[in-house]
């Protein structure tokens, strides 16, 4: 909930971290079982975080673009 509020306030780092919680690559890597990954939501949040100044966002977006289900 805190990440969501911070992302809504255009905090670049929070938006990127929130995007990562939906990232199917990271979900698989860490064996997360609490939620289904959501590639669309993650891919939507990453460009916003980049626009707001998150330096790591471009790399994250490239990883999402190469993701094969």
PDB file of N, CA, C and O in Angstrom:
ATOM      1  N   UNK A   1       0.815  -1.190   0.000  1.00  0.00           N
ATOM      2  CA  UNK A   1       0.000   0.000   0.000  1.00  0.00           C
ATOM      3  C   UNK A   1       0.866   1.264   0.000  1.00  0.00           C
ATOM      4  O   UNK A   1       0.535   2.255  -0.651  1.00  0.00           O
ATOM      5  N   UNK A   2       1.969   1.213   0.734  1.00  0.00           N
ATOM      6  CA  UNK A   2       2.853   2.377   0.777  1.00  0.00           C
ATOM      7  C   UNK A   2       3.495   2.640  -0.577  1.00  0.00           C
ATOM      8  O   UNK A   2       3.614   3.791  -0.998  1.00  0.00           O
ATOM      9  N   UNK A   3       3.908   1.576  -1.260  1.00  0.00           N
ATOM     10  CA  UNK A   3       4.488   1.757  -2.592  1.00  0.00           C
ATOM     11  C   UNK A   3       3.466   2.350  -3.549  1.00  0.00           C
ATOM     12  O   UNK A   3       3.797   3.218  -4.356  1.00  0.00           O
ATOM     13  N   UNK A   4       2.241   1.888  -3.462  1.00  0.00           N
ATOM     14  CA  UNK A   4       1.185   2.399  -4.331  1.00  0.00           C
ATOM     15  C   UNK A   4       0.979   3.896  -4.108  1.00  0.00           C
ATOM     16  O   UNK A   4       0.880   4.662  -5.066  1.00  0.00           O
ATOM     17  N   UNK A   5       0.916   4.303  -2.861  1.00  0.00           N
ATOM     18  CA  UNK A   5       0.732   5.731  -2.563  1.00  0.00           C
ATOM     19  C   UNK A   5       1.897   6.565  -3.076  1.00  0.00           C
ATOM     20  O   UNK A   5       1.709   7.636  -3.653  1.00  0.00           O
ATOM     21  N   UNK A   6       3.104   6.054  -2.853  1.00  0.00           N
ATOM     22  CA  UNK A   6       4.283   6.795  -3.307  1.00  0.00           C
ATOM     23  C   UNK A   6       4.332   6.848  -4.831  1.00  0.00           C
ATOM     24  O   UNK A   6       4.688   7.881  -5.398  1.00  0.00           O
ATOM     25  N   UNK A   7       3.981   5.759  -5.498  1.00  0.00           N
ATOM     26  CA  UNK A   7       3.962   5.745  -6.961  1.00  0.00           C
ATOM     27  C   UNK A   7       2.904   6.705  -7.491  1.00  0.00           C
ATOM     28  O   UNK A   7       3.135   7.395  -8.483  1.00  0.00           O
ATOM     29  N   UNK A   8       1.759   6.754  -6.845  1.00  0.00           N
ATOM     30  CA  UNK A   8       0.711   7.692  -7.252  1.00  0.00           C
ATOM     31  C   UNK A   8       1.162   9.145  -7.085  1.00  0.00           C
ATOM     32  O   UNK A   8       0.664  10.042  -7.766  1.00  0.00           O
ATOM     33  N   UNK A   9       2.111   9.366  -6.173  1.00  0.00           N
ATOM     34  CA  UNK A   9       2.666  10.699  -5.965  1.00  0.00           C
ATOM     35  C   UNK A   9       3.863  10.957  -6.890  1.00  0.00           C
ATOM     36  O   UNK A   9       4.597  11.929  -6.714  1.00  0.00           O
ATOM     37  N   UNK A  10       4.044  10.075  -7.874  1.00  0.00           N
ATOM     38  CA  UNK A  10       5.093  10.184  -8.889  1.00  0.00           C
ATOM     39  C   UNK A  10       6.496  10.023  -8.329  1.00  0.00           C
ATOM     40  O   UNK A  10       7.431  10.675  -8.792  1.00  0.00           O
ATOM     41  N   UNK A  11       6.646   9.162  -7.340  1.00  0.00           N
ATOM     42  CA  UNK A  11       7.967   8.830  -6.834  1.00  0.00           C
ATOM     43  C   UNK A  11       8.546   7.746  -7.750  1.00  0.00           C
ATOM     44  O   UNK A  11       8.022   6.634  -7.812  1.00  0.00           O
ATOM     45  N   UNK A  12       9.620   8.076  -8.454  1.00  0.00           N
ATOM     46  CA  UNK A  12      10.195   7.177  -9.464  1.00  0.00           C
ATOM     47  C   UNK A  12      10.618   5.841  -8.877  1.00  0.00           C
ATOM     48  O   UNK A  12      10.305   4.793  -9.442  1.00  0.00           O
ATOM     49  N   UNK A  13      11.312   5.858  -7.774  1.00  0.00           N
ATOM     50  CA  UNK A  13      11.799   4.607  -7.152  1.00  0.00           C
ATOM     51  C   UNK A  13      10.630   3.748  -6.699  1.00  0.00           C
ATOM     52  O   UNK A  13      10.646   2.532  -6.889  1.00  0.00           O
ATOM     53  N   UNK A  14       9.628   4.357  -6.108  1.00  0.00           N
ATOM     54  CA  UNK A  14       8.461   3.603  -5.646  1.00  0.00           C
ATOM     55  C   UNK A  14       7.719   2.978  -6.824  1.00  0.00           C
ATOM     56  O   UNK A  14       7.267   1.837  -6.736  1.00  0.00           O
ATOM     57  N   UNK A  15       7.591   3.714  -7.920  1.00  0.00           N
ATOM     58  CA  UNK A  15       6.910   3.170  -9.096  1.00  0.00           C
ATOM     59  C   UNK A  15       7.670   1.978  -9.652  1.00  0.00           C
ATOM     60  O   UNK A  15       7.060   0.988 -10.054  1.00  0.00           O
ATOM     61  N   UNK A  16       8.993   2.061  -9.679  1.00  0.00           N
ATOM     62  CA  UNK A  16       9.793   0.952 -10.175  1.00  0.00           C
ATOM     63  C   UNK A  16       9.691  -0.255  -9.239  1.00  0.00           C
ATOM     64  O   UNK A  16       9.546  -1.387  -9.700  1.00  0.00           O
ATOM     65  N   UNK A  17       9.764  -0.020  -7.954  1.00  0.00           N
ATOM     66  CA  UNK A  17       9.623  -1.118  -6.994  1.00  0.00           C
ATOM     67  C   UNK A  17       8.235  -1.753  -7.085  1.00  0.00           C
ATOM     68  O   UNK A  17       8.103  -2.974  -7.003  1.00  0.00           O
ATOM     69  N   UNK A  18       7.224  -0.943  -7.252  1.00  0.00           N
ATOM     70  CA  UNK A  18       5.866  -1.464  -7.401  1.00  0.00           C
ATOM     71  C   UNK A  18       5.768  -2.300  -8.677  1.00  0.00           C
ATOM     72  O   UNK A  18       5.154  -3.368  -8.674  1.00  0.00           O
ATOM     73  N   UNK A  19       6.364  -1.825  -9.756  1.00  0.00           N
ATOM     74  CA  UNK A  19       6.367  -2.582 -11.017  1.00  0.00           C
ATOM     75  C   UNK A  19       7.019  -3.944 -10.821  1.00  0.00           C
ATOM     76  O   UNK A  19       6.561  -4.945 -11.371  1.00  0.00           O
ATOM     77  N   UNK A  20       8.079  -3.975 -10.044  1.00  0.00           N
ATOM     78  CA  UNK A  20       8.783  -5.241  -9.810  1.00  0.00           C
ATOM     79  C   UNK A  20       7.928  -6.245  -9.030  1.00  0.00           C
ATOM     80  O   UNK A  20       8.134  -7.453  -9.148  1.00  0.00           O
ATOM     81  N   UNK A  21       6.981  -5.762  -8.245  1.00  0.00           N
ATOM     82  CA  UNK A  21       6.120  -6.706  -7.518  1.00  0.00           C
ATOM     83  C   UNK A  21       5.182  -7.450  -8.456  1.00  0.00           C
ATOM     84  O   UNK A  21       4.651  -8.501  -8.097  1.00  0.00           O
ATOM     85  N   UNK A  22       4.973  -6.914  -9.659  1.00  0.00           N
ATOM     86  CA  UNK A  22       4.129  -7.563 -10.664  1.00  0.00           C
ATOM     87  C   UNK A  22       4.951  -8.289 -11.729  1.00  0.00           C
ATOM     88  O   UNK A  22       4.383  -8.940 -12.606  1.00  0.00           O
ATOM     89  N   UNK A  23       6.254  -8.187 -11.665  1.00  0.00           N
ATOM     90  CA  UNK A  23       7.161  -8.718 -12.676  1.00  0.00           C
ATOM     91  C   UNK A  23       7.190 -10.248 -12.661  1.00  0.00           C
ATOM     92  O   UNK A  23       7.583 -10.846 -11.659  1.00  0.00           O
ATOM     93  N   UNK A  24       6.777 -10.888 -13.765  1.00  0.00           N
ATOM     94  CA  UNK A  24       6.762 -12.353 -13.801  1.00  0.00           C
ATOM     95  C   UNK A  24       8.160 -12.960 -13.751  1.00  0.00           C
ATOM     96  O   UNK A  24       8.324 -14.085 -13.280  1.00  0.00           O
ATOM     97  N   UNK A  25       9.162 -12.239 -14.223  1.00  0.00           N
ATOM     98  CA  UNK A  25      10.537 -12.739 -14.193  1.00  0.00           C
ATOM     99  C   UNK A  25      11.005 -12.842 -12.747  1.00  0.00           C
ATOM    100  O   UNK A  25      11.544 -13.869 -12.334  1.00  0.00           O
ATOM    101  N   UNK A  26      10.797 -11.782 -11.985  1.00  0.00           N
ATOM    102  CA  UNK A  26      11.216 -11.794 -10.585  1.00  0.00           C
ATOM    103  C   UNK A  26      10.376 -12.754  -9.752  1.00  0.00           C
ATOM    104  O   UNK A  26      10.892 -13.405  -8.844  1.00  0.00           O
ATOM    105  N   UNK A  27       9.091 -12.843 -10.054  1.00  0.00           N
ATOM    106  CA  UNK A  27       8.229 -13.782  -9.333  1.00  0.00           C
ATOM    107  C   UNK A  27       8.747 -15.205  -9.480  1.00  0.00           C
ATOM    108  O   UNK A  27       8.822 -15.963  -8.513  1.00  0.00           O
ATOM    109  N   UNK A  28       9.099 -15.545 -10.698  1.00  0.00           N
ATOM    110  CA  UNK A  28       9.609 -16.891 -10.969  1.00  0.00           C
ATOM    111  C   UNK A  28      10.961 -17.089 -10.296  1.00  0.00           C
ATOM    112  O   UNK A  28      11.217 -18.135  -9.701  1.00  0.00           O
ATOM    113  N   UNK A  29      11.817 -16.090 -10.392  1.00  0.00           N
ATOM    114  CA  UNK A  29      13.160 -16.168  -9.830  1.00  0.00           C
ATOM    115  C   UNK A  29      13.136 -16.378  -8.320  1.00  0.00           C
ATOM    116  O   UNK A  29      13.929 -17.152  -7.783  1.00  0.00           O
ATOM    117  N   UNK A  30      12.225 -15.685  -7.637  1.00  0.00           N
ATOM    118  CA  UNK A  30      12.174 -15.770  -6.182  1.00  0.00           C
ATOM    119  C   UNK A  30      11.118 -16.732  -5.672  1.00  0.00           C
ATOM    120  O   UNK A  30      10.951 -16.883  -4.462  1.00  0.00           O
ATOM    121  N   UNK A  31      10.402 -17.388  -6.580  1.00  0.00           N
ATOM    122  CA  UNK A  31       9.405 -18.365  -6.168  1.00  0.00           C
ATOM    123  C   UNK A  31       8.255 -17.754  -5.390  1.00  0.00           C
ATOM    124  O   UNK A  31       7.709 -18.390  -4.488  1.00  0.00           O
ATOM    125  N   UNK A  32       7.884 -16.534  -5.728  1.00  0.00           N
ATOM    126  CA  UNK A  32       6.793 -15.855  -5.030  1.00  0.00           C
ATOM    127  C   UNK A  32       5.476 -16.561  -5.313  1.00  0.00           C
ATOM    128  O   UNK A  32       5.146 -16.833  -6.467  1.00  0.00           O
ATOM    129  N   UNK A  33       4.737 -16.853  -4.276  1.00  0.00           N
ATOM    130  CA  UNK A  33       3.472 -17.564  -4.439  1.00  0.00           C
ATOM    131  C   UNK A  33       2.287 -16.746  -3.960  1.00  0.00           C
ATOM    132  O   UNK A  33       1.155 -17.230  -3.969  1.00  0.00           O
ATOM    133  N   UNK A  34       2.534 -15.515  -3.541  1.00  0.00           N
ATOM    134  CA  UNK A  34       1.458 -14.718  -2.958  1.00  0.00           C
ATOM    135  C   UNK A  34       0.546 -14.067  -3.987  1.00  0.00           C
ATOM    136  O   UNK A  34      -0.583 -13.709  -3.651  1.00  0.00           O
ATOM    137  N   UNK A  35       0.993 -13.901  -5.229  1.00  0.00           N
ATOM    138  CA  UNK A  35       0.196 -13.194  -6.216  1.00  0.00           C
ATOM    139  C   UNK A  35       0.645 -13.638  -7.602  1.00  0.00           C
ATOM    140  O   UNK A  35       1.810 -13.971  -7.818  1.00  0.00           O
ATOM    141  N   UNK A  36      -0.299 -13.634  -8.530  1.00  0.00           N
ATOM    142  CA  UNK A  36       0.027 -13.910  -9.925  1.00  0.00           C
ATOM    143  C   UNK A  36       0.792 -12.717 -10.492  1.00  0.00           C
ATOM    144  O   UNK A  36       0.394 -11.570 -10.285  1.00  0.00           O
ATOM    145  N   UNK A  37       1.872 -12.977 -11.195  1.00  0.00           N
ATOM    146  CA  UNK A  37       2.560 -11.865 -11.844  1.00  0.00           C
ATOM    147  C   UNK A  37       1.671 -11.248 -12.914  1.00  0.00           C
ATOM    148  O   UNK A  37       0.827 -11.928 -13.497  1.00  0.00           O
ATOM    149  N   UNK A  38       1.857  -9.995 -13.161  1.00  0.00           N
ATOM    150  CA  UNK A  38       1.031  -9.277 -14.124  1.00  0.00           C
ATOM    151  C   UNK A  38       1.943  -8.459 -15.023  1.00  0.00           C
ATOM    152  O   UNK A  38       2.298  -7.324 -14.702  1.00  0.00           O
ATOM    153  N   UNK A  39       2.313  -9.043 -16.143  1.00  0.00           N
ATOM    154  CA  UNK A  39       3.239  -8.404 -17.066  1.00  0.00           C
ATOM    155  C   UNK A  39       2.723  -7.049 -17.532  1.00  0.00           C
ATOM    156  O   UNK A  39       3.497  -6.096 -17.625  1.00  0.00           O
ATOM    157  N   UNK A  40       1.444  -6.947 -17.822  1.00  0.00           N
ATOM    158  CA  UNK A  40       0.873  -5.692 -18.323  1.00  0.00           C
ATOM    159  C   UNK A  40       1.012  -4.564 -17.297  1.00  0.00           C
ATOM    160  O   UNK A  40       1.399  -3.449 -17.647  1.00  0.00           O
ATOM    161  N   UNK A  41       0.701  -4.850 -16.050  1.00  0.00           N
ATOM    162  CA  UNK A  41       0.809  -3.824 -15.006  1.00  0.00           C
ATOM    163  C   UNK A  41       2.262  -3.420 -14.811  1.00  0.00           C
ATOM    164  O   UNK A  41       2.578  -2.236 -14.699  1.00  0.00           O
ATOM    165  N   UNK A  42       3.136  -4.407 -14.773  1.00  0.00           N
ATOM    166  CA  UNK A  42       4.553  -4.106 -14.606  1.00  0.00           C
ATOM    167  C   UNK A  42       5.055  -3.259 -15.764  1.00  0.00           C
ATOM    168  O   UNK A  42       5.759  -2.272 -15.552  1.00  0.00           O
ATOM    169  N   UNK A  43       4.699  -3.636 -16.989  1.00  0.00           N
ATOM    170  CA  UNK A  43       5.146  -2.903 -18.178  1.00  0.00           C
ATOM    171  C   UNK A  43       4.559  -1.493 -18.241  1.00  0.00           C
ATOM    172  O   UNK A  43       5.139  -0.609 -18.872  1.00  0.00           O
ATOM    173  N   UNK A  44       3.438  -1.284 -17.607  1.00  0.00           N
ATOM    174  CA  UNK A  44       2.821   0.049 -17.567  1.00  0.00           C
ATOM    175  C   UNK A  44       3.533   0.959 -16.564  1.00  0.00           C
ATOM    176  O   UNK A  44       3.704   2.152 -16.818  1.00  0.00           O
ATOM    177  N   UNK A  45       3.941   0.404 -15.440  1.00  0.00           N
ATOM    178  CA  UNK A  45       4.562   1.198 -14.385  1.00  0.00           C
ATOM    179  C   UNK A  45       6.015   1.548 -14.671  1.00  0.00           C
ATOM    180  O   UNK A  45       6.490   2.608 -14.263  1.00  0.00           O
ATOM    181  N   UNK A  46       6.720   0.674 -15.363  1.00  0.00           N
ATOM    182  CA  UNK A  46       8.153   0.910 -15.589  1.00  0.00           C
ATOM    183  C   UNK A  46       8.411   2.180 -16.401  1.00  0.00           C
ATOM    184  O   UNK A  46       9.252   2.982 -15.995  1.00  0.00           O
ATOM    185  N   UNK A  47       7.720   2.405 -17.546  1.00  0.00           N
ATOM    186  CA  UNK A  47       7.974   3.654 -18.280  1.00  0.00           C
ATOM    187  C   UNK A  47       7.663   4.907 -17.457  1.00  0.00           C
ATOM    188  O   UNK A  47       8.342   5.925 -17.586  1.00  0.00           O
ATOM    189  N   UNK A  48       6.652   4.825 -16.628  1.00  0.00           N
ATOM    190  CA  UNK A  48       6.346   5.973 -15.761  1.00  0.00           C
ATOM    191  C   UNK A  48       7.500   6.233 -14.813  1.00  0.00           C
ATOM    192  O   UNK A  48       7.893   7.380 -14.603  1.00  0.00           O
ATOM    193  N   UNK A  49       8.043   5.167 -14.241  1.00  0.00           N
ATOM    194  CA  UNK A  49       9.156   5.361 -13.309  1.00  0.00           C
ATOM    195  C   UNK A  49      10.369   5.941 -14.029  1.00  0.00           C
ATOM    196  O   UNK A  49      11.104   6.749 -13.462  1.00  0.00           O
ATOM    197  N   UNK A  50      10.578   5.525 -15.286  1.00  0.00           N
ATOM    198  CA  UNK A  50      11.684   6.086 -16.059  1.00  0.00           C
ATOM    199  C   UNK A  50      11.451   7.570 -16.328  1.00  0.00           C
ATOM    200  O   UNK A  50      12.363   8.387 -16.202  1.00  0.00           O
ATOM    201  N   UNK A  51      10.230   7.902 -16.697  1.00  0.00           N
ATOM    202  CA  UNK A  51       9.870   9.301 -16.962  1.00  0.00           C
ATOM    203  C   UNK A  51      10.106  10.171 -15.729  1.00  0.00           C
ATOM    204  O   UNK A  51      10.490  11.335 -15.841  1.00  0.00           O
ATOM    205  N   UNK A  52       9.875   9.597 -14.567  1.00  0.00           N
ATOM    206  CA  UNK A  52      10.027  10.340 -13.317  1.00  0.00           C
ATOM    207  C   UNK A  52      11.446  10.290 -12.761  1.00  0.00           C
ATOM    208  O   UNK A  52      11.722  10.865 -11.708  1.00  0.00           O
ATOM    209  N   UNK A  53      12.360   9.595 -13.473  1.00  0.00           N
ATOM    210  CA  UNK A  53      13.760   9.650 -13.083  1.00  0.00           C
ATOM    211  C   UNK A  53      14.410   8.379 -12.582  1.00  0.00           C
ATOM    212  O   UNK A  53      15.557   8.434 -12.138  1.00  0.00           O
ATOM    213  N   UNK A  54      13.745   7.238 -12.627  1.00  0.00           N
ATOM    214  CA  UNK A  54      14.355   5.989 -12.171  1.00  0.00           C
ATOM    215  C   UNK A  54      15.374   5.521 -13.205  1.00  0.00           C
ATOM    216  O   UNK A  54      15.008   5.197 -14.335  1.00  0.00           O
ATOM    217  N   UNK A  55      16.636   5.484 -12.830  1.00  0.00           N
ATOM    218  CA  UNK A  55      17.706   5.152 -13.757  1.00  0.00           C
ATOM    219  C   UNK A  55      17.680   3.692 -14.194  1.00  0.00           C
ATOM    220  O   UNK A  55      18.090   3.387 -15.315  1.00  0.00           O
ATOM    221  N   UNK A  56      17.222   2.801 -13.365  1.00  0.00           N
ATOM    222  CA  UNK A  56      17.206   1.368 -13.649  1.00  0.00           C
ATOM    223  C   UNK A  56      16.020   0.958 -14.533  1.00  0.00           C
ATOM    224  O   UNK A  56      15.970  -0.180 -15.000  1.00  0.00           O
ATOM    225  N   UNK A  57      15.099   1.838 -14.761  1.00  0.00           N
ATOM    226  CA  UNK A  57      13.851   1.513 -15.451  1.00  0.00           C
ATOM    227  C   UNK A  57      14.069   0.991 -16.866  1.00  0.00           C
ATOM    228  O   UNK A  57      13.386   0.052 -17.277  1.00  0.00           O
ATOM    229  N   UNK A  58      14.984   1.562 -17.611  1.00  0.00           N
ATOM    230  CA  UNK A  58      15.205   1.134 -18.997  1.00  0.00           C
ATOM    231  C   UNK A  58      15.606  -0.344 -19.043  1.00  0.00           C
ATOM    232  O   UNK A  58      15.106  -1.100 -19.876  1.00  0.00           O
ATOM    233  N   UNK A  59      16.506  -0.748 -18.148  1.00  0.00           N
ATOM    234  CA  UNK A  59      16.939  -2.151 -18.089  1.00  0.00           C
ATOM    235  C   UNK A  59      15.774  -3.058 -17.725  1.00  0.00           C
ATOM    236  O   UNK A  59      15.640  -4.148 -18.280  1.00  0.00           O
ATOM    237  N   UNK A  60      14.945  -2.626 -16.816  1.00  0.00           N
ATOM    238  CA  UNK A  60      13.778  -3.408 -16.399  1.00  0.00           C
ATOM    239  C   UNK A  60      12.790  -3.552 -17.560  1.00  0.00           C
ATOM    240  O   UNK A  60      12.234  -4.630 -17.771  1.00  0.00           O
ATOM    241  N   UNK A  61      12.577  -2.488 -18.297  1.00  0.00           N
ATOM    242  CA  UNK A  61      11.660  -2.519 -19.432  1.00  0.00           C
ATOM    243  C   UNK A  61      12.177  -3.462 -20.518  1.00  0.00           C
ATOM    244  O   UNK A  61      11.396  -4.203 -21.116  1.00  0.00           O
ATOM    245  N   UNK A  62      13.473  -3.442 -20.776  1.00  0.00           N
ATOM    246  CA  UNK A  62      14.063  -4.354 -21.752  1.00  0.00           C
ATOM    247  C   UNK A  62      13.896  -5.806 -21.323  1.00  0.00           C
ATOM    248  O   UNK A  62      13.627  -6.671 -22.157  1.00  0.00           O
ATOM    249  N   UNK A  63      14.050  -6.081 -20.039  1.00  0.00           N
ATOM    250  CA  UNK A  63      13.861  -7.442 -19.532  1.00  0.00           C
ATOM    251  C   UNK A  63      12.410  -7.889 -19.710  1.00  0.00           C
ATOM    252  O   UNK A  63      12.147  -9.027 -20.100  1.00  0.00           O
ATOM    253  N   UNK A  64      11.482  -6.995 -19.424  1.00  0.00           N
ATOM    254  CA  UNK A  64      10.067  -7.321 -19.589  1.00  0.00           C
ATOM    255  C   UNK A  64       9.729  -7.569 -21.053  1.00  0.00           C
ATOM    256  O   UNK A  64       8.943  -8.462 -21.369  1.00  0.00           O
ATOM    257  N   UNK A  65      10.317  -6.787 -21.939  1.00  0.00           N
ATOM    258  CA  UNK A  65      10.046  -6.930 -23.375  1.00  0.00           C
ATOM    259  C   UNK A  65      10.535  -8.272 -23.900  1.00  0.00           C
ATOM    260  O   UNK A  65       9.974  -8.807 -24.856  1.00  0.00           O
ATOM    261  N   UNK A  66      11.566  -8.813 -23.290  1.00  0.00           N
ATOM    262  CA  UNK A  66      12.123 -10.085 -23.754  1.00  0.00           C
ATOM    263  C   UNK A  66      11.494 -11.290 -23.049  1.00  0.00           C
ATOM    264  O   UNK A  66      11.857 -12.431 -23.334  1.00  0.00           O
ATOM    265  N   UNK A  67      10.566 -11.045 -22.143  1.00  0.00           N
ATOM    266  CA  UNK A  67       9.964 -12.130 -21.368  1.00  0.00           C
ATOM    267  C   UNK A  67       9.077 -13.004 -22.252  1.00  0.00           C
ATOM    268  O   UNK A  67       8.224 -12.503 -22.985  1.00  0.00           O
ATOM    269  N   UNK A  68       9.286 -14.292 -22.172  1.00  0.00           N
ATOM    270  CA  UNK A  68       8.449 -15.276 -22.863  1.00  0.00           C
ATOM    271  C   UNK A  68       7.734 -16.105 -21.815  1.00  0.00           C
ATOM    272  O   UNK A  68       8.359 -16.694 -20.934  1.00  0.00           O
ATOM    273  N   UNK A  69       6.437 -16.141 -21.921  1.00  0.00           N
ATOM    274  CA  UNK A  69       5.654 -16.899 -20.943  1.00  0.00           C
ATOM    275  C   UNK A  69       5.972 -18.310 -21.050  1.00  0.00           C
ATOM    276  O   UNK A  69       5.419 -19.125 -20.311  1.00  0.00           O
TER     277      UNK A  69
END
